[in-house]
């Protein structure tokens, strides 16, 4: 099964090429003084000079916003929310922490469960501001309080113990509204840490390859460890994990009507 999974990802890579994830907010400058600059979200964002977020702290936080908003909804709906937040200047931890809940709710309505997600975003922004000085990168190697952590019994793997990943993950999981998939998305794409993201598409692919529907219900970290073990021998693990996850999402969207029961 490991070889089948690895071989299938290689095949997807040859078909679809480099995905270049995570999608980024891009600012489009308008020459006319009668129109303000506009924002959009690109899946292949290109040079960092085009990105809306210019400094590493803001770039990481922008990804965290997307990771929270994408819970239980499609990325198309997330893009609408992100663009609205960008247009209203609410894509940094400082701006979101200070924003009125009603303003956040208005922007994220398209992503569903908008009141809960607005609360999650505001609480997360306050955590980054108050505990990390506005820089999400400082979560790496910061030791969480064990009593607050929800992940002490998780299924650990070698990769998660490197570079303070385990401690950062525990701290993220101790926050309200942050589950394993969201935490790992922040770590992999926002903070460039080698931990694989497991989503519904990952489970569907494993069922498709194995014919075993048990993959749909296996513990998150067990599935994550399986995926990592298939890719851990690869060089440049972070890039490999990012590209592999992005390719799985691409496959899942292309095969959304594939029946898995």
Helices and strands as residue ranges (DSSP letters): H 2-16, E 24-28, E 38-42, G 48-50, H 56-69, H 75-87, H 93-98, H 101-108, G 109-111, H 114-132, G 136-139, G 159-164, H 165-173, H 180-185, I 186-190, H 200-210, G 213-216, H 220-231, H 237-254
